[in-house]
C-alpha cells in the first residue's frame, strides 16, 4: 500500500448534495408512533419516512396554517 494517494483528479461524489445533517428534535409521541406504524407497513425506517415527508413539504413549498 502506498503512503500517499493523489485524489486531485478523482470523480466528484454524486451524492455530496444529498448529505444529511443530524439534528435533535422533540417530536410528539403520537407523531413518532404514526411514522413507526407507517414504517412497519412500508418496510422503511421511520426516520427515513419523516425525512421523505419533510422533503416533500420543501419540494411543494407547503406551509402550515395556524388557527
Secondary structure, 3 states (H helix, E strand, C coil): CCCCCCCCCCCCCCCHHHCCCCCCCCCCHHHHHHHHHHHHHHCCCHHHHHHHHHHHHHHCCCCCCCC
